[in-house]
Amino acid sequence: MKAPVTSAQVDRFVHDRLPPRSQWPQLRYDLPELQFGPQLNAVAELLDRAGEKGWADRPMLRSREGVLTYAQAREQVDRCCRLLVEDLGLVPGNRVLLRGGNSVVMALAWLAVVKAGGIAVATMPLLRARELGDIIDKAQPTIALCDARLLQELELARAERPVLKTIVPFHAPADPASLEARAARKEPGFDACPTAADDIALLAFTSGTTGKPKAAVHTHRDVLAACEAWPRHVLRATPEDIVVGSPPLAFTFGLGGLLVFPMWAGASVYYPDGPYTPEGLVRTIREVGATICYTAPTFYRQAAPFAREQGIGKLRISVSAGEGLPDATRQLWKEATGNEMVDGIGATEMFHIFISAAGADVRRGAIGKVVPGYTARVVDDEGREVPRGTIGKLAVMGPTGCKYMDDARQANYVQDGWNYPGDAFSQDADGYFFYQSRADDMIITAGYNVGGPEVEDALLKHPAVAECGVIGKPDEERGMIVKAFCVLRPGHQGDAALVKALQDHVKATIAPYKYPREVEFVPALPRTETGKLQRFRLRQM
């Protein structure tokens, strides 16, 4: 009998802050493809073994600068691993903060951190110093790899946080201390850290409804189990596929769709020079010969006129997730392109999509059926399954599940082994799931999660605002918009100029996409007898 594999992560910071076992989700590995050995490094599996699969010379990462094959990407990842370990002192289990938009260097950096046994903490380029500070406080990274164009906010966050000792810039061509320059001076070749399957690969930060970020923990096994579920059974990508899309690599939607899943299939990904516009995405699809696209429903809706006018080239799969897909948007895209969208619901806590449908399995108005490897049901407040056609809470179980780091909200998300993503659903007699709404106060606008209290906190820092309440207001274009109700301090006039001033103030305080698109001035806010804000009454207003 073989001895059990012990953890390679000598830095136990995250391991020691996992939830108590009684609060863990039940993890199920029922399918043959979900059987993994006790020792597993996700990047060794996805990148180092590409040669064995005949993909060494196939394209992997594409950009305007050129193409890296799987073999070339591996060499660059290995040099970066050496830099992390030999020069920056990375010890397995250390957290490394990554800050940048979607790019070849960002992808290589993520792969290097995980291959070397570190824990990747990817952050969105839109985040401000305050939000980055919250993440640093929680994750305690000692090293950051940051796009040189985004250094300012990170330096502001670091000023009060000496734990972040080292920031290495990338995308700084003239700087001999840049990540690319320093890695290029390293020898190729690096043996992947012999991590256990249950060692930690990443912390994925997600906005909470309270506004305080939660760190969802995912292991090497989680990453590969996710590859063997939705990509294998629903997406079915091939090595010939070229993938594009807009979700950031800092979202697990983007990390899966625009890095990990293409690597699992031997496909390639194209990264643009900057954020996509709807027209730019359609143009890129044509120019690079993209066959698979990932974005949120709002973006498809905005891109449809350009797709109709210009065509979509070789695009064969359009994946929609991140927010509810209105049937009107699905039909608009189908009329414009002939493409039937692949809808899906996933969650940062679950890593990726667990309910979906593609092609002939699509049923109008439904998201789809449960992905093989997962089980889902619609339940009442006591966790009992409700009759088909009845609206209830979605509960999910499978090979991935929620493990928050050091967070009391674990007990809300996982109950009796089931994951509760916070959505209201119904299920029909044939097993199709129909999304109804969020079951909590999360605002999902154009694919981004926004916690109302975080926006309230930003507004309350403005001298004109005495009190405020923030909700999500239904919107045909964006799914929801952020709407603020503000009670003003004496001496301030609630006019259009103040609306703009408050919006600009929020954009400067937290990530700009969180700003309230509507501001309504009210004499008082609805509160309970104990003074708690009644957001449901704001929604009724």
C-alpha positions as CSV (number, residue, x, y, z in Angstrom):
1,M,0.0,0.0,0.0
2,K,1.4,3.4,-1.0
3,A,2.0,6.0,1.7
4,P,-0.4,9.0,1.4
5,V,1.0,12.0,-0.4
6,T,1.7,14.8,2.1
7,S,1.1,18.5,1.2
8,A,4.1,20.2,-0.5
9,Q,2.8,23.6,0.8
10,V,5.0,24.4,3.7
11,D,3.4,27.8,4.1
12,R,0.2,26.7,5.8
13,F,-1.5,30.1,5.9
14,V,-4.4,29.2,3.7
15,H,-4.7,25.6,4.8
16,D,-4.9,26.7,8.4
17,R,-7.8,29.1,7.5
18,L,-10.0,26.6,5.6
19,P,-13.5,26.1,7.1
20,P,-14.0,23.4,9.7
21,R,-14.6,20.0,8.0
22,S,-18.2,20.0,9.2
23,Q,-18.9,23.0,7.0
24,W,-17.3,21.6,3.8
25,P,-19.4,20.8,0.8
26,Q,-19.7,17.1,0.0
27,L,-17.3,16.6,-2.9
28,R,-18.3,13.8,-5.3
29,Y,-16.1,12.2,-8.0
30,D,-18.6,9.8,-9.4
31,L,-17.3,9.7,-13.1
32,P,-14.2,7.7,-14.3
33,E,-12.7,11.0,-15.6
34,L,-12.9,12.5,-12.1
35,Q,-10.5,10.0,-10.5
36,F,-7.2,11.7,-9.8
37,G,-4.2,10.4,-7.9
38,P,-3.3,11.9,-4.5
39,Q,-0.3,13.9,-6.1
40,L,-1.3,16.4,-8.7
41,N,-0.1,19.7,-10.0
42,A,-2.6,21.3,-12.4
43,V,-0.1,23.1,-14.5
44,A,2.2,20.0,-14.8
45,E,-0.9,18.2,-16.1
46,L,-2.1,20.9,-18.5
47,L,1.2,22.3,-19.8
48,D,4.0,19.9,-19.1
49,R,2.1,16.9,-20.5
50,A,1.1,18.7,-23.7
51,G,4.1,17.2,-25.5
52,E,2.9,13.7,-24.6
53,K,-0.5,14.5,-26.2
54,G,1.2,15.7,-29.4
55,W,0.5,19.4,-28.8
56,A,4.1,20.7,-28.2
57,D,4.2,22.5,-31.5
58,R,0.6,23.6,-31.5
59,P,-0.4,27.2,-30.9
60,M,-1.3,28.0,-27.3
61,L,-1.2,31.7,-26.6
62,R,-1.9,34.3,-29.4
63,S,-1.6,38.1,-29.4
64,R,-0.8,40.8,-31.9
65,E,2.9,40.2,-31.1
66,G,2.7,36.6,-32.3
67,V,2.0,33.1,-31.2
68,L,3.5,30.9,-28.5
69,T,3.3,27.1,-28.9
70,Y,2.8,24.8,-25.9
71,A,6.5,24.1,-25.9
72,Q,7.5,27.7,-26.0
73,A,4.9,28.6,-23.3
74,R,6.3,25.9,-21.1
75,E,9.8,27.2,-21.5
76,Q,8.7,30.8,-20.5
77,V,6.7,29.5,-17.6
78,D,9.7,27.5,-16.3
79,R,12.0,30.6,-16.5
80,C,9.3,32.5,-14.5
81,C,9.2,29.7,-11.9
82,R,12.9,29.9,-11.5
83,L,12.7,33.7,-11.0
84,L,9.9,33.3,-8.4
85,V,11.8,30.6,-6.4
86,E,15.5,31.6,-6.8
87,D,15.2,35.4,-6.8
88,L,11.9,36.2,-5.1
89,G,12.1,33.5,-2.5
90,L,8.7,31.9,-3.2
91,V,7.9,29.0,-0.9
92,P,5.1,26.6,-1.7
93,G,1.9,27.9,-0.2
94,N,2.9,31.6,-0.5
95,R,0.3,33.8,-2.1
96,V,1.3,35.8,-5.1
97,L,-0.9,38.7,-6.2
98,L,-1.4,39.1,-9.9
99,R,-2.6,42.4,-11.3
100,G,-3.2,43.0,-15.0
101,G,-5.7,42.6,-17.9
102,N,-5.9,39.6,-20.1
103,S,-2.6,39.1,-21.8
104,V,0.0,36.5,-22.6
105,V,2.3,37.6,-19.8
106,M,-0.6,37.5,-17.3
107,A,-1.4,34.0,-18.3
108,L,2.2,32.8,-18.1
109,A,2.6,34.4,-14.7
110,W,-0.5,32.6,-13.4
111,L,0.7,29.3,-14.7
112,A,4.2,29.9,-13.2
113,V,2.9,30.7,-9.7
114,V,0.7,27.6,-9.6
115,K,3.4,25.3,-11.1
116,A,5.9,26.5,-8.5
117,G,3.5,25.6,-5.7
118,G,2.4,29.1,-5.0
119,I,-1.2,30.3,-4.6
120,A,-2.4,32.6,-7.4
121,V,-4.4,35.6,-6.3
122,A,-5.5,37.3,-9.5
123,T,-7.1,40.7,-9.3
124,M,-9.1,42.8,-11.8
125,P,-7.3,45.7,-13.4
126,L,-10.3,48.0,-12.5
127,L,-9.8,47.6,-8.8
128,R,-8.8,50.7,-6.7
129,A,-6.3,50.9,-3.8
130,R,-9.0,50.3,-1.2
131,E,-10.2,47.1,-2.8
132,L,-6.7,45.9,-3.4
133,G,-5.9,46.7,0.2
134,D,-8.8,44.5,1.4
135,I,-7.5,41.6,-0.7
136,I,-3.9,42.1,0.6
137,D,-5.2,42.2,4.1
138,K,-7.0,38.9,3.6
139,A,-4.5,37.0,1.4
140,Q,-1.3,38.3,2.9
141,P,0.8,38.0,-0.3
142,T,4.5,38.8,-0.1
143,I,5.0,39.1,-3.8
144,A,3.0,40.9,-6.5
145,L,3.4,40.7,-10.3
146,C,1.8,43.8,-11.8
147,D,1.3,45.4,-15.2
148,A,3.5,48.5,-15.1
149,R,0.5,50.6,-16.3
150,L,-1.5,49.6,-13.2
151,L,1.2,50.1,-10.5
152,Q,-0.2,53.3,-9.0
153,E,-3.2,51.9,-7.2
154,L,-1.2,48.9,-6.0
155,E,1.6,51.1,-4.6
156,L,-1.1,53.1,-2.7
157,A,-2.4,49.9,-1.3
158,R,1.0,48.7,-0.3
159,A,2.0,51.9,1.4
160,E,0.2,50.8,4.6
161,R,0.8,47.1,4.2
162,P,4.5,46.0,4.7
163,V,3.6,42.4,4.2
164,L,3.7,43.0,0.4
165,K,7.5,43.2,0.1
166,T,8.1,42.9,-3.6
167,I,6.3,44.2,-6.7
168,V,7.7,43.1,-10.0
169,P,6.3,45.0,-13.0
170,F,5.5,43.5,-16.4
171,H,4.7,45.1,-19.8
172,A,7.6,47.5,-19.1
173,P,9.9,46.8,-22.2
174,A,12.6,49.3,-21.3
175,D,12.9,48.1,-17.6
176,P,15.7,45.6,-17.0
177,A,13.9,44.7,-13.7
178,S,10.7,43.8,-15.4
179,L,9.3,40.3,-15.1
180,E,10.0,39.5,-18.8
181,A,13.6,40.8,-18.6
182,R,14.4,39.0,-15.4
183,A,12.8,35.7,-16.4
184,A,14.6,35.8,-19.8
185,R,17.9,35.7,-17.9
186,K,17.0,32.4,-16.2
187,E,17.8,29.0,-17.5
188,P,14.9,27.0,-19.0
189,G,13.6,23.9,-17.2
190,F,11.8,23.6,-13.9
191,D,10.4,20.6,-12.1
192,A,6.8,21.3,-11.1
193,C,6.3,21.5,-7.3
194,P,5.0,18.0,-6.3
195,T,1.8,19.3,-4.8
196,A,-0.9,17.1,-3.3
197,A,-4.2,17.1,-5.2
198,D,-5.7,18.9,-2.3
199,D,-3.0,21.6,-2.1
200,I,-4.3,25.0,-3.0
201,A,-3.9,26.5,-6.5
202,L,-5.8,29.8,-6.3
203,L,-7.8,32.2,-4.2
204,A,-10.6,33.7,-6.2
205,F,-12.0,36.8,-4.6
206,T,-15.7,37.5,-5.0
207,S,-17.8,40.5,-3.9
208,G,-20.1,39.7,-1.0
209,T,-23.5,41.2,-0.6
210,T,-22.0,42.8,2.5
211,G,-19.4,44.4,0.3
212,K,-16.5,42.6,2.1
213,P,-14.7,40.4,-0.4
214,K,-14.7,36.6,0.2
215,A,-11.8,34.4,-0.9
216,A,-13.0,31.2,-2.5
217,V,-10.3,28.5,-2.2
218,H,-9.7,26.1,-5.1
219,T,-7.2,23.2,-5.1
220,H,-5.3,21.6,-8.0
221,R,-7.9,18.8,-8.0
222,D,-10.7,21.4,-8.3
223,V,-9.1,23.0,-11.4
224,L,-8.7,19.7,-13.2
225,A,-12.1,18.4,-12.0
226,A,-13.7,21.5,-13.5
227,C,-12.0,20.7,-16.8
228,E,-13.5,17.2,-16.8
229,A,-17.0,18.4,-16.3
230,W,-18.5,21.2,-18.4
231,P,-15.7,21.4,-21.0
232,R,-15.7,17.7,-21.7
233,H,-19.5,17.1,-21.7
234,V,-20.9,20.4,-23.0
235,L,-18.3,22.6,-24.7
236,R,-16.4,19.9,-26.4
237,A,-13.6,22.1,-27.7
238,T,-10.9,20.6,-30.0
239,P,-7.2,21.4,-30.6
240,E,-8.2,23.3,-33.7
241,D,-10.3,25.8,-31.7
242,I,-9.2,29.5,-31.2
243,V,-10.8,31.1,-28.2
244,V,-11.6,34.8,-27.5
245,G,-13.6,36.5,-24.9
246,S,-14.0,39.4,-22.5
247,P,-14.1,38.0,-18.9
248,P,-11.0,38.8,-16.9
249,L,-8.6,36.0,-15.9
250,A,-9.2,37.3,-12.4
251,F,-12.8,35.8,-12.6
252,T,-13.0,32.1,-12.6
253,F,-15.3,32.4,-15.7
254,G,-12.4,34.0,-17.5
255,L,-9.7,31.8,-16.0
256,G,-11.5,28.6,-17.1
257,G,-12.8,29.9,-20.4
258,L,-9.7,31.8,-21.5
259,L,-6.8,29.7,-20.1
260,V,-7.4,26.5,-18.3
261,F,-10.1,24.9,-20.5
262,P,-8.4,25.7,-23.8
263,M,-5.2,24.1,-22.5
264,W,-7.2,21.0,-21.4
265,A,-8.4,20.7,-25.0
266,G,-5.1,21.6,-26.7
267,A,-6.7,24.7,-28.2
268,S,-5.3,28.2,-28.3
269,V,-6.4,31.6,-26.9
270,Y,-6.1,35.1,-28.4
271,Y,-5.5,38.0,-26.0
272,P,-6.2,41.5,-27.2
273,D,-4.1,44.6,-26.4
274,G,-6.8,46.1,-24.1
275,P,-10.4,45.7,-23.1
276,Y,-12.8,44.8,-25.8
277,T,-15.6,47.0,-27.1
278,P,-18.6,45.1,-28.6
279,E,-17.5,46.1,-32.1
280,G,-13.9,45.3,-31.3
281,L,-14.8,41.8,-30.2
282,V,-16.7,41.1,-33.4
283,R,-13.8,42.4,-35.4
284,T,-11.3,40.3,-33.5
285,I,-13.5,37.2,-34.0
286,R,-13.2,37.7,-37.7
287,E,-9.6,38.7,-37.9
288,V,-8.1,35.9,-35.8
289,G,-10.5,33.2,-37.0
290,A,-11.9,32.6,-33.5
291,T,-14.2,29.6,-33.2
292,I,-15.3,30.0,-29.5
293,C,-16.3,33.2,-27.7
294,Y,-17.0,33.8,-24.0
295,T,-18.8,36.9,-22.8
296,A,-21.8,38.1,-20.7
297,P,-25.3,38.5,-22.2
298,T,-25.0,42.4,-22.1
299,F,-22.0,42.2,-24.3
300,Y,-23.6,39.9,-26.8
301,R,-26.6,42.2,-27.0
302,Q,-24.4,45.2,-27.7
303,A,-22.3,43.2,-30.2
304,A,-25.3,41.8,-32.2
305,P,-25.7,44.7,-34.6
306,F,-21.9,44.6,-35.5
307,A,-22.1,40.8,-35.9
308,R,-25.1,41.1,-38.2
309,E,-23.4,43.8,-40.3
310,Q,-19.9,42.4,-40.5
311,G,-20.3,38.6,-40.0
312,I,-18.6,36.4,-37.4
313,G,-16.2,34.4,-39.6
314,K,-15.6,30.9,-38.2
315,L,-17.3,31.3,-34.8
316,R,-19.2,28.1,-33.9
317,I,-19.7,28.4,-30.1
318,S,-20.9,31.4,-28.2
319,V,-20.8,30.9,-24.4
320,S,-22.8,33.1,-22.2
321,A,-22.5,33.3,-18.4
322,G,-21.9,35.7,-15.6
323,E,-25.5,36.9,-15.4
324,G,-29.0,35.7,-16.5
325,L,-29.4,35.4,-20.2
326,P,-32.7,36.9,-21.4
327,D,-34.4,35.0,-24.1
328,A,-34.6,38.2,-26.2
329,T,-30.8,38.4,-26.2
330,R,-30.4,34.8,-27.1
331,Q,-32.8,35.3,-30.1
332,L,-31.1,38.6,-31.1
333,W,-27.7,36.9,-31.3
334,K,-29.1,33.9,-33.1
335,E,-30.8,36.1,-35.7
336,A,-27.6,38.1,-36.2
337,T,-25.2,35.1,-36.4
338,G,-27.1,31.8,-36.8
339,N,-25.3,30.8,-33.5
340,E,-27.4,29.1,-30.8
341,M,-25.8,30.4,-27.5
342,V,-24.4,28.0,-24.9
343,D,-25.9,29.4,-21.7
344,G,-24.5,28.3,-18.3
345,I,-24.7,29.2,-14.7
346,G,-21.6,28.8,-12.6
347,A,-20.2,30.5,-9.5
348,T,-16.8,31.6,-8.3
349,E,-17.3,29.3,-5.3
350,M,-17.9,26.3,-7.6
351,F,-15.1,27.4,-10.0
352,H,-17.2,27.3,-13.2
353,I,-20.4,26.2,-14.9
354,F,-22.5,23.4,-13.4
355,I,-25.9,23.9,-15.4
356,S,-25.8,24.3,-19.1
357,A,-27.0,23.2,-22.5
358,A,-25.6,23.3,-26.1
359,G,-26.9,22.8,-29.6
360,A,-30.0,20.6,-29.9
361,D,-30.2,20.3,-26.1
362,V,-31.1,24.0,-25.7
363,R,-34.6,24.7,-24.5
364,R,-36.0,28.1,-24.9
365,G,-36.1,30.1,-21.6
366,A,-34.0,27.5,-19.8
367,I,-30.4,27.6,-18.8
368,G,-30.1,23.9,-19.4
369,K,-29.6,20.7,-17.5
370,V,-27.1,19.8,-14.8
371,V,-23.6,19.1,-16.1
372,P,-22.4,15.5,-15.8
373,G,-20.4,15.2,-12.6
374,Y,-22.8,17.5,-10.7
375,T,-26.2,17.1,-9.0
376,A,-28.6,20.0,-8.6
377,R,-32.1,20.4,-7.2
378,V,-34.6,23.1,-6.3
379,V,-35.4,23.2,-2.6
380,D,-37.4,25.0,0.1
381,D,-36.0,26.8,3.1
382,E,-35.6,23.5,5.0
383,G,-33.6,22.0,2.1
384,R,-36.4,19.7,0.9
385,E,-36.8,19.3,-2.8
386,V,-39.9,21.1,-4.1
387,P,-42.3,19.8,-6.8
388,R,-41.2,20.3,-10.4
389,G,-42.4,23.7,-11.7
390,T,-42.2,25.3,-8.2
391,I,-39.7,28.1,-7.5
392,G,-37.2,27.5,-4.8
393,K,-33.5,27.8,-3.9
394,L,-30.9,26.2,-6.1
395,A,-28.7,23.6,-4.3
396,V,-25.7,22.0,-6.0
397,M,-23.2,19.2,-5.3
398,G,-20.3,17.8,-7.4
399,P,-16.5,17.6,-7.8
400,T,-16.0,21.3,-6.8
401,G,-17.6,23.3,-4.0
402,C,-17.4,26.3,-1.8
403,K,-14.5,26.6,0.7
404,Y,-14.2,30.2,1.8
405,M,-11.0,31.2,3.6
406,D,-11.5,32.4,7.1
407,D,-15.1,33.5,6.6
408,A,-18.2,33.0,8.7
409,R,-20.3,33.2,5.5
410,Q,-19.2,29.6,4.7
411,A,-22.2,28.4,6.9
412,N,-24.6,30.2,4.6
413,Y,-23.2,28.9,1.4
414,V,-22.8,25.2,2.4
415,Q,-25.6,23.5,4.2
416,D,-25.7,19.7,4.8
417,G,-23.0,19.2,2.2
418,W,-24.9,21.2,-0.5
419,N,-23.8,24.4,-2.1
420,Y,-26.3,27.3,-2.2
421,P,-25.2,29.8,-4.9
422,G,-28.0,32.2,-3.9
423,D,-30.2,31.9,-6.9
424,A,-34.0,31.2,-7.2
425,F,-34.8,28.5,-9.8
426,S,-37.5,26.2,-11.0
427,Q,-37.1,22.8,-12.7
428,D,-39.4,21.3,-15.3
429,A,-40.4,17.6,-15.7
430,D,-37.5,17.0,-18.2
431,G,-34.8,18.3,-15.8
432,Y,-34.3,21.7,-17.4
433,F,-33.5,24.5,-14.9
434,F,-35.1,28.0,-15.3
435,Y,-33.5,31.0,-13.6
436,Q,-35.8,33.2,-11.7
437,S,-33.8,35.7,-9.7
438,R,-31.1,36.2,-7.1
439,A,-32.2,34.9,-3.7
440,D,-30.0,37.5,-2.0
441,D,-29.1,41.1,-2.4
442,M,-26.3,40.6,-4.9
443,I,-26.5,43.1,-7.9
444,I,-25.3,41.5,-11.1
445,T,-24.8,44.2,-13.7
446,A,-23.4,43.3,-17.2
447,G,-21.7,40.2,-15.7
448,Y,-20.1,42.0,-12.7
449,N,-21.1,41.2,-9.1
450,V,-21.6,44.3,-7.0
451,G,-22.5,44.3,-3.3
452,G,-24.8,47.2,-2.4
453,P,-23.2,47.9,0.9
454,E,-19.8,48.6,-0.8
455,V,-21.4,51.3,-3.0
456,E,-23.2,52.7,0.1
457,D,-19.9,52.9,1.9
458,A,-18.4,54.8,-0.9
459,L,-21.3,57.2,-1.2
460,L,-21.3,57.9,2.6
461,K,-17.7,59.2,2.2
462,H,-19.1,62.1,0.2
463,P,-19.9,65.2,2.4
464,A,-23.4,65.7,0.8
465,V,-24.7,62.2,1.8
466,A,-26.3,61.6,5.2
467,E,-27.7,58.2,4.5
468,C,-28.1,56.0,1.5
469,G,-29.4,52.6,0.3
470,V,-28.3,50.8,-2.9
471,I,-30.1,48.1,-4.8
472,G,-30.1,46.4,-8.2
473,K,-32.8,47.7,-10.5
474,P,-33.9,45.5,-13.4
475,D,-32.6,46.7,-16.8
476,E,-33.2,45.2,-20.2
477,E,-29.7,46.2,-21.5
478,R,-27.5,45.3,-18.5
479,G,-29.7,42.8,-16.6
480,M,-29.5,45.1,-13.6
481,I,-28.2,48.6,-12.9
482,V,-26.9,49.9,-9.6
483,K,-29.4,52.4,-8.2
484,A,-28.8,54.6,-5.1
485,F,-31.3,56.3,-2.8
486,C,-29.7,59.1,-1.0
487,V,-30.7,61.3,2.0
488,L,-28.8,64.6,1.8
489,R,-27.2,66.6,4.6
490,P,-28.7,70.1,5.1
491,G,-27.4,72.7,2.7
492,H,-27.1,70.4,-0.3
493,Q,-29.3,70.5,-3.4
494,G,-30.4,67.2,-5.0
495,D,-29.9,68.1,-8.7
496,A,-28.3,66.8,-11.8
497,A,-24.9,68.3,-10.8
498,L,-24.9,66.5,-7.5
499,V,-25.9,63.2,-9.2
500,K,-22.8,63.5,-11.5
501,A,-20.6,64.5,-8.5
502,L,-21.7,61.4,-6.6
503,Q,-21.2,59.1,-9.6
504,D,-17.7,60.5,-10.2
505,H,-16.9,60.2,-6.4
506,V,-17.9,56.5,-6.5
507,K,-15.8,55.8,-9.6
508,A,-12.8,57.4,-8.0
509,T,-13.3,55.4,-4.7
510,I,-14.0,51.9,-5.9
511,A,-14.0,50.0,-9.3
512,P,-15.7,52.3,-11.8
513,Y,-18.2,49.6,-12.9
514,K,-19.8,49.8,-9.5
515,Y,-21.0,53.4,-9.7
516,P,-24.8,54.0,-9.4
517,R,-26.3,54.7,-12.9
518,E,-29.3,56.1,-11.2
519,V,-29.4,58.3,-8.1
520,E,-32.7,59.2,-6.4
521,F,-32.9,61.8,-3.6
522,V,-35.3,60.9,-0.8
523,P,-36.3,62.5,2.5
524,A,-35.8,59.2,4.5
525,L,-34.9,55.5,4.0
526,P,-37.2,52.6,5.0
527,R,-35.8,50.9,8.1
528,T,-36.9,48.3,10.6
529,E,-37.6,49.2,14.2
530,T,-34.0,48.2,15.0
531,G,-32.8,50.6,12.3
532,K,-31.9,48.0,9.7
533,L,-32.2,49.2,6.1
534,Q,-35.1,47.4,4.3
535,R,-33.7,47.0,0.8
536,F,-36.8,45.0,-0.3
537,R,-38.9,48.2,0.2
538,L,-36.4,50.2,-1.8
539,R,-36.9,47.7,-4.6
540,Q,-40.7,48.1,-4.3
541,M,-40.2,51.9,-4.6
